Amino acid sequence: MRRREREITDQAEIDKILNTSQYLHLGLVDDGMPYVVPLNYGVVKDPVDGHYIIYLHGAHEGRKLDIIRKNPNCCFTMECNVAPFEGRMACQYGTVYECAMGFGKVKIVEDPQEKMDALVALMKTQTGKDDFQFDERMVSIVTVMRIDVEELTAKRRPMPGSEHQH
């Protein structure tokens, strides 16, 4: 990371970004060409080793799934608390934000119970509620994907003059 003063290393702050952001931008590579798609997501920590698992969902067919089947390598970004601010001159305008960026492998989830758990996680990340019920018919009409996060960084650009400013 070039701007080290913006790096977020506190695990609680990183968790907050992952659980507060509403959309994830999934980056894939299709025969050498980049392909990025915005998606809703759910995030959990693996109970065994604590790495992040990000769940995505979508239709049973389409370009995204075609690419994933050929090349599971992915990257993703997500952001929250985004707001533009003004400056005295054009070069002093900017945007405050908190964001996370990561890399991993994405795969299609086949196990019906994991799919149900993934959809509950997705709804919890999106709504803050975890009391949703899914049955096998409901999960059969959606494809669930899983990113096992291998690398993750987070950063913040605070409002100039705020307490987060270094």
GROMACS elastic network, one bead per residue, 0.5 to 0.9 nm:
[ bonds ]
;  ai    aj funct       b0    kb
    1     4     6  0.59970   500
    1     6     6  0.88170   500
    1     7     6  0.74889   500
    1   153     6  0.83331   500
    1   155     6  0.89625   500
    2     5     6  0.88396   500
    2     6     6  0.89864   500
    3     6     6  0.56820   500
    3     7     6  0.70751   500
    3   155     6  0.88000   500
    4     7     6  0.51588   500
    4     8     6  0.87550   500
    4   155     6  0.85700   500
    5     8     6  0.85335   500
    5   155     6  0.86778   500
    5   156     6  0.88549   500
    5   165     6  0.86317   500
    5   166     6  0.66717   500
    6   154     6  0.84364   500
    6   155     6  0.51622   500
    6   156     6  0.51794   500
    6   157     6  0.61545   500
    6   158     6  0.83382   500
    6   165     6  0.86362   500
    6   166     6  0.83396   500
    7   153     6  0.76362   500
    7   154     6  0.59489   500
    7   156     6  0.65346   500
    8    11     6  0.82179   500
    8    13     6  0.71759   500
    8    14     6  0.69453   500
    8    98     6  0.88900   500
    8   153     6  0.75297   500
    8   154     6  0.52040   500
    8   156     6  0.67896   500
    9    12     6  0.87937   500
    9    13     6  0.76980   500
    9    14     6  0.72199   500
    9   153     6  0.79713   500
    9   154     6  0.72341   500
    9   155     6  0.83305   500
   10    13     6  0.54080   500
   10    14     6  0.64109   500
   10    15     6  0.87865   500
   11    14     6  0.50414   500
   11    15     6  0.60924   500
   11    16     6  0.85587   500
   12    15     6  0.50594   500
   12    16     6  0.62033   500
   12    17     6  0.88188   500
   13    16     6  0.50097   500
   13    17     6  0.64134   500
   13    18     6  0.87919   500
   13   154     6  0.88906   500
   14    17     6  0.51730   500
   14    18     6  0.63339   500
   14    19     6  0.86512   500
   14    99     6  0.86463   500
   14   100     6  0.75053   500
   14   153     6  0.83910   500
   14   154     6  0.64912   500
   14   155     6  0.87090   500
   15    18     6  0.51211   500
   15    19     6  0.61032   500
   15    20     6  0.84329   500
   16    19     6  0.50949   500
   16    20     6  0.57556   500
   16    21     6  0.83619   500
   17    20     6  0.51331   500
   17    21     6  0.58968   500
   17    78     6  0.80750   500
   17    79     6  0.71537   500
   17    80     6  0.66060   500
   17    81     6  0.89521   500
   17    98     6  0.68443   500
   17    99     6  0.66142   500
   17   100     6  0.69838   500
   17   154     6  0.82575   500
   18    21     6  0.58954   500
   18    22     6  0.87370   500
   18    42     6  0.87699   500
   18    43     6  0.70352   500
   18    78     6  0.75716   500
   18    79     6  0.83850   500
   18    80     6  0.88427   500
   18    99     6  0.84338   500
   18   100     6  0.72674   500
   18   125     6  0.82904   500
   19    22     6  0.80356   500
   19    42     6  0.80468   500
   19    43     6  0.70874   500
   19   124     6  0.86572   500
   19   125     6  0.55007   500
   19   126     6  0.80422   500
   19   128     6  0.86343   500
   20    79     6  0.84508   500
   20    80     6  0.65464   500
   20    81     6  0.86891   500
   20   125     6  0.72765   500
   20   126     6  0.80979   500
   21    24     6  0.77011   500
   21    78     6  0.61983   500
   21    79     6  0.55432   500
   21    81     6  0.82065   500
   21    99     6  0.83281   500
   21   125     6  0.82871   500
   21   126     6  0.82893   500
   22    39     6  0.86367   500
   22    40     6  0.64475   500
   22    41     6  0.75903   500
   22    78     6  0.77837   500
   22    79     6  0.79073   500
   22    80     6  0.75624   500
   22   125     6  0.77443   500
   22   126     6  0.61973   500
   23    38     6  0.63456   500
   23    39     6  0.55002   500
   23    41     6  0.66545   500
   23    77     6  0.86327   500
   23    78     6  0.61309   500
   23    79     6  0.76302   500
   23    80     6  0.89663   500
   23   126     6  0.87606   500
   24    37     6  0.82075   500
   24    38     6  0.55695   500
   24    39     6  0.52374   500
   24    40     6  0.61614   500
   24    41     6  0.65382   500
   24    76     6  0.64760   500
   24    77     6  0.57500   500
   24    79     6  0.78885   500
   25    36     6  0.63172   500
   25    37     6  0.54897   500
   25    39     6  0.62416   500
   25    40     6  0.88396   500
   25    75     6  0.83496   500
   25    76     6  0.53588   500
   25    77     6  0.52721   500
   25    78     6  0.63194   500
   26    35     6  0.80853   500
   26    36     6  0.53621   500
   26    37     6  0.53035   500
   26    38     6  0.61966   500
   26    39     6  0.72073   500
   26    74     6  0.69735   500
   26    75     6  0.60894   500
   26    77     6  0.69448   500
   27    34     6  0.69083   500
   27    35     6  0.57273   500
   27    37     6  0.67428   500
   27    38     6  0.89579   500
   27    73     6  0.88155   500
   27    74     6  0.55729   500
   27    76     6  0.56489   500
   27    77     6  0.83107   500
   28    33     6  0.84325   500
   28    34     6  0.59600   500
   28    35     6  0.51350   500
   28    36     6  0.62220   500
   28    37     6  0.85417   500
   28    64     6  0.80629   500
   28    67     6  0.71629   500
   28    68     6  0.75412   500
   28    71     6  0.78510   500
   28    72     6  0.79231   500
   28    73     6  0.68083   500
   28    74     6  0.50651   500
   28    75     6  0.68291   500
   28    76     6  0.87694   500
   29    32     6  0.57736   500
   29    33     6  0.54782   500
   29    35     6  0.58003   500
   29    36     6  0.85503   500
   29    67     6  0.71191   500
   29    68     6  0.86870   500
   29    71     6  0.71691   500
   29    72     6  0.89033   500
   29    73     6  0.77851   500
   29    74     6  0.75999   500
   30    33     6  0.50945   500
   30    34     6  0.62169   500
   30    35     6  0.65791   500
   30    66     6  0.87917   500
   30    67     6  0.57095   500
   30    68     6  0.87266   500
   30    70     6  0.81347   500
   30    71     6  0.77206   500
   31    34     6  0.84342   500
   31    67     6  0.84449   500
   31    70     6  0.88702   500
   31    71     6  0.89057   500
   35    64     6  0.82722   500
   35    67     6  0.88510   500
   36    64     6  0.89802   500
   36    76     6  0.86951   500
   37    64     6  0.80973   500
   39    56     6  0.70342   500
   39    57     6  0.79906   500
   39    58     6  0.86508   500
   40    55     6  0.87803   500
   40    56     6  0.65925   500
   40    57     6  0.76716   500
   40   122     6  0.74730   500
   40   125     6  0.88731   500
   40   126     6  0.74163   500
   41    54     6  0.65935   500
   41    55     6  0.55321   500
   41    57     6  0.74311   500
   41   119     6  0.89474   500
   41   121     6  0.82486   500
   41   122     6  0.52687   500
   41   123     6  0.82409   500
   41   125     6  0.70636   500
   41   126     6  0.73678   500
   42    53     6  0.83112   500
   42    54     6  0.56338   500
   42    55     6  0.50160   500
   42    56     6  0.66943   500
   42   118     6  0.70116   500
   42   119     6  0.74875   500
   42   120     6  0.80470   500
   42   123     6  0.68296   500
   42   124     6  0.70201   500
   42   125     6  0.51031   500
   42   126     6  0.71568   500
   43    52     6  0.68409   500
   43    53     6  0.57414   500
   43    55     6  0.62046   500
   43   118     6  0.84429   500
   43   121     6  0.62759   500
   43   122     6  0.68253   500
   43   124     6  0.86532   500
   43   125     6  0.66233   500
   44    47     6  0.87831   500
   44    50     6  0.89103   500
   44    51     6  0.84820   500
   44    52     6  0.58680   500
   44    53     6  0.53548   500
   44    54     6  0.65449   500
   44    55     6  0.82575   500
   44   118     6  0.86976   500
   44   121     6  0.68483   500
   45    48     6  0.86436   500
   45    49     6  0.81983   500
   45    50     6  0.51463   500
   45    51     6  0.54965   500
   45    53     6  0.58215   500
   45    54     6  0.86041   500
   46    49     6  0.58564   500
   46    51     6  0.53428   500
   46    52     6  0.61223   500
   46    53     6  0.64501   500
   47    50     6  0.57155   500
   47    51     6  0.82519   500
   48    51     6  0.83363   500
   50    53     6  0.89906   500
   51   148     6  0.74440   500
   51   149     6  0.66052   500
   51   150     6  0.76590   500
   52   147     6  0.82522   500
   52   148     6  0.64479   500
   52   149     6  0.54652   500
   52   150     6  0.81925   500
   52   152     6  0.89949   500
   53   146     6  0.66183   500
   53   147     6  0.56159   500
   53   149     6  0.60315   500
   54   106     6  0.89517   500
   54   118     6  0.85687   500
   54   121     6  0.89209   500
   54   122     6  0.86063   500
   54   145     6  0.82374   500
   54   146     6  0.56992   500
   54   147     6  0.50129   500
   54   148     6  0.67307   500
   54   149     6  0.73778   500
   55   115     6  0.89641   500
   55   118     6  0.58760   500
   55   119     6  0.77386   500
   55   121     6  0.76017   500
   55   122     6  0.66379   500
   55   144     6  0.68450   500
   55   145     6  0.56431   500
   55   147     6  0.63804   500
   56   118     6  0.80219   500
   56   119     6  0.83600   500
   56   122     6  0.74183   500
   56   143     6  0.83382   500
   56   144     6  0.57064   500
   56   145     6  0.50026   500
   56   146     6  0.63614   500
   56   147     6  0.80800   500
   57   118     6  0.88030   500
   57   119     6  0.79216   500
   57   122     6  0.85696   500
   57   142     6  0.66059   500
   57   143     6  0.55078   500
   57   145     6  0.59493   500
   57   146     6  0.87999   500
   58    61     6  0.83386   500
   58    65     6  0.89965   500
   58   142     6  0.58222   500
   58   143     6  0.53024   500
   58   144     6  0.66420   500
   58   145     6  0.82431   500
   59    62     6  0.71701   500
   59    65     6  0.87185   500
   59   141     6  0.76749   500
   59   142     6  0.55545   500
   59   143     6  0.56957   500
   59   144     6  0.87025   500
   60    65     6  0.77990   500
   60   141     6  0.75023   500
   60   142     6  0.61740   500
   60   143     6  0.52792   500
   60   144     6  0.88961   500
   61    64     6  0.79445   500
   61    65     6  0.61869   500
   61    66     6  0.75036   500
   61   143     6  0.83998   500
   62    65     6  0.56578   500
   62    66     6  0.63187   500
   62    67     6  0.88423   500
   63    67     6  0.61562   500
   63    68     6  0.86185   500
   64    67     6  0.52777   500
   64    68     6  0.62514   500
   64    69     6  0.87500   500
   65    69     6  0.61207   500
   65    70     6  0.86688   500
   65   108     6  0.83498   500
   66    69     6  0.53537   500
   66    70     6  0.65953   500
   66    71     6  0.88143   500
   67    70     6  0.51804   500
   67    71     6  0.59474   500
   67    72     6  0.76574   500
   68    71     6  0.50817   500
   68    73     6  0.77570   500
   68    74     6  0.85690   500
   68   106     6  0.68418   500
   68   107     6  0.69565   500
   68   108     6  0.82193   500
   69    72     6  0.65475   500
   69   107     6  0.78195   500
   69   108     6  0.83969   500
   71    74     6  0.82579   500
   71   105     6  0.87211   500
   71   106     6  0.86963   500
   72   104     6  0.82154   500
   72   105     6  0.51127   500
   72   106     6  0.50396   500
   72   107     6  0.64023   500
   73   103     6  0.76515   500
   73   104     6  0.60593   500
   73   106     6  0.64880   500
   74   102     6  0.84519   500
   74   103     6  0.57742   500
   74   104     6  0.55501   500
   74   105     6  0.57468   500
   74   106     6  0.65618   500
   74   147     6  0.81914   500
   75   101     6  0.73123   500
   75   102     6  0.55171   500
   75   104     6  0.63542   500
   75   105     6  0.83205   500
   76   100     6  0.81751   500
   76   101     6  0.56323   500
   76   102     6  0.53977   500
   76   103     6  0.64700   500
   76   104     6  0.85818   500
   77    99     6  0.70931   500
   77   100     6  0.56621   500
   77   102     6  0.65815   500
   78    98     6  0.85693   500
   78    99     6  0.55803   500
   78   100     6  0.55126   500
   78   101     6  0.66911   500
   79    82     6  0.71072   500
   79    97     6  0.67704   500
   79    98     6  0.56254   500
   79   100     6  0.64761   500
   79   101     6  0.88701   500
   80    97     6  0.61144   500
   80    98     6  0.54265   500
   80    99     6  0.63252   500
   81    96     6  0.72189   500
   81    97     6  0.52401   500
   81    98     6  0.61147   500
   81    99     6  0.87055   500
   82    95     6  0.67233   500
   82    96     6  0.55175   500
   82    98     6  0.70673   500
   83    94     6  0.85988   500
   83    95     6  0.54717   500
   83    96     6  0.53269   500
   83    97     6  0.67155   500
   84    93     6  0.75872   500
   84    94     6  0.57229   500
   84    96     6  0.61875   500
   84    97     6  0.87946   500
   85    92     6  0.87067   500
   85    93     6  0.57859   500
   85    94     6  0.54486   500
   85    95     6  0.57268   500
   85    96     6  0.72819   500
   85   159     6  0.76719   500
   86    89     6  0.83011   500
   86    90     6  0.82374   500
   86    92     6  0.69551   500
   86    94     6  0.66899   500
   86    95     6  0.86472   500
   87    90     6  0.66729   500
   87    91     6  0.74823   500
   87    94     6  0.77229   500
   88    91     6  0.83840   500
   88    92     6  0.63761   500
   88    93     6  0.76970   500
   89    92     6  0.53866   500
   89    93     6  0.70345   500
   90    93     6  0.56423   500
   90    94     6  0.89319   500
   91    94     6  0.79366   500
   94   159     6  0.89174   500
   95   157     6  0.74079   500
   95   158     6  0.84190   500
   95   159     6  0.79740   500
   96   156     6  0.73970   500
   96   158     6  0.52596   500
   96   159     6  0.57315   500
   96   160     6  0.87106   500
   97   155     6  0.81987   500
   97   156     6  0.55928   500
   97   157     6  0.52930   500
   97   158     6  0.67667   500
   97   159     6  0.87152   500
   98   154     6  0.73797   500
   98   155     6  0.57641   500
   98   157     6  0.65040   500
   98   158     6  0.81732   500
   99   153     6  0.84537   500
   99   154     6  0.55288   500
   99   155     6  0.55598   500
   99   156     6  0.64333   500
   99   157     6  0.89527   500
  100   152     6  0.69117   500
  100   153     6  0.56538   500
  100   155     6  0.65692   500
  101   151     6  0.83078   500
  101   152     6  0.57324   500
  101   153     6  0.54529   500
  101   154     6  0.62909   500
  101   155     6  0.87775   500
  102   149     6  0.67074   500
  102   150     6  0.73989   500
  102   151     6  0.52873   500
  102   153     6  0.63061   500
  102   154     6  0.86493   500
  103   147     6  0.86427   500
  103   148     6  0.85078   500
  103   149     6  0.59107   500
  103   150     6  0.57610   500
  103   151     6  0.51946   500
  103   152     6  0.66316   500
  104   147     6  0.61170   500
  104   148     6  0.55541   500
  104   151     6  0.67531   500
  104   152     6  0.89752   500
  105   146     6  0.80669   500
  105   147     6  0.54598   500
  105   148     6  0.57069   500
  105   149     6  0.70114   500
  105   150     6  0.77502   500
  106   145     6  0.65381   500
  106   146     6  0.53763   500
  106   148     6  0.66168   500
  106   149     6  0.87473   500
  107   144     6  0.86626   500
  107   145     6  0.55097   500
  107   146     6  0.53689   500
  107   147     6  0.65880   500
  107   148     6  0.84933   500
  108   143     6  0.72160   500
  108   144     6  0.60188   500
  108   146     6  0.62757   500
  109   112     6  0.80915   500
  109   114     6  0.71725   500
  109   115     6  0.64489   500
  109   143     6  0.75035   500
  109   144     6  0.54900   500
  109   145     6  0.54467   500
  109   146     6  0.64293   500
  110   113     6  0.89171   500
  110   114     6  0.78226   500
  110   115     6  0.72525   500
  110   143     6  0.85290   500
  110   144     6  0.79148   500
  110   145     6  0.89409   500
  111   114     6  0.53685   500
  111   115     6  0.62179   500
  111   116     6  0.88253   500
  112   116     6  0.62729   500
  112   117     6  0.86841   500
  112   136     6  0.68784   500
  112   139     6  0.70924   500
  112   140     6  0.80771   500
  113   116     6  0.50910   500
  113   117     6  0.61928   500
  113   118     6  0.84548   500
  113   136     6  0.85796   500
  114   118     6  0.58864   500
  114   119     6  0.85488   500
  115   119     6  0.62108   500
  115   120     6  0.86771   500
  115   139     6  0.65618   500
  115   143     6  0.83526   500
  115   144     6  0.61352   500
  115   145     6  0.85901   500
  116   119     6  0.52108   500
  116   120     6  0.63424   500
  116   121     6  0.86829   500
  116   133     6  0.80842   500
  116   134     6  0.59311   500
  116   135     6  0.74127   500
  116   136     6  0.79600   500
  116   138     6  0.88116   500
  116   139     6  0.65357   500
  117   120     6  0.51232   500
  117   121     6  0.62090   500
  117   122     6  0.86167   500
  117   134     6  0.86850   500
  118   122     6  0.60923   500
  118   123     6  0.86286   500
  118   144     6  0.74421   500
  118   145     6  0.87314   500
  118   146     6  0.83873   500
  119   123     6  0.61510   500
  119   124     6  0.85143   500
  119   132     6  0.85934   500
  119   134     6  0.77352   500
  119   139     6  0.82674   500
  119   144     6  0.79598   500
  120   123     6  0.51305   500
  120   124     6  0.61219   500
  120   125     6  0.86700   500
  120   129     6  0.86524   500
  120   130     6  0.60734   500
  120   131     6  0.76815   500
  120   132     6  0.61304   500
  120   133     6  0.74567   500
  120   134     6  0.78804   500
  121   124     6  0.50162   500
  121   125     6  0.61802   500
  121   126     6  0.85394   500
  121   130     6  0.71965   500
  122   125     6  0.52543   500
  122   126     6  0.61553   500
  122   127     6  0.84911   500
  123   126     6  0.50212   500
  123   127     6  0.56973   500
  123   128     6  0.72557   500
  123   129     6  0.67399   500
  123   130     6  0.67294   500
  123   131     6  0.89205   500
  123   132     6  0.74946   500
  124   127     6  0.52715   500
  124   131     6  0.83525   500
  124   132     6  0.86095   500
  125   128     6  0.57325   500
  125   129     6  0.78800   500
  125   130     6  0.87108   500
  126   129     6  0.81552   500
  127   130     6  0.82367   500
  129   132     6  0.75722   500
  130   133     6  0.88462   500
  134   137     6  0.81566   500
  134   138     6  0.60427   500
  134   139     6  0.68248   500
  135   138     6  0.53564   500
  135   139     6  0.64546   500
  135   140     6  0.86673   500
  136   139     6  0.51693   500
  136   140     6  0.59485   500
  136   141     6  0.89216   500
  137   140     6  0.50628   500
  137   141     6  0.68145   500
  138   141     6  0.57850   500
  138   142     6  0.73518   500
  139   142     6  0.55347   500
  139   143     6  0.76828   500
  139   144     6  0.83761   500
  140   143     6  0.76397   500
  147   150     6  0.88998   500
  149   152     6  0.70656   500
  156   164     6  0.86388   500
  157   160     6  0.85124   500
  157   164     6  0.84887   500
  157   165     6  0.82204   500
  158   161     6  0.81061   500
  158   162     6  0.65100   500
  158   163     6  0.82416   500
  158   164     6  0.59609   500
  158   165     6  0.60970   500
  159   162     6  0.54693   500
  159   163     6  0.86696   500
  159   164     6  0.79926   500
  159   165     6  0.74143   500
  160   163     6  0.89167   500
  160   164     6  0.87458   500
  160   165     6  0.65226   500
  161   164     6  0.81071   500
  161   165     6  0.61030   500
  162   165     6  0.54500   500
  163   166     6  0.80588   500
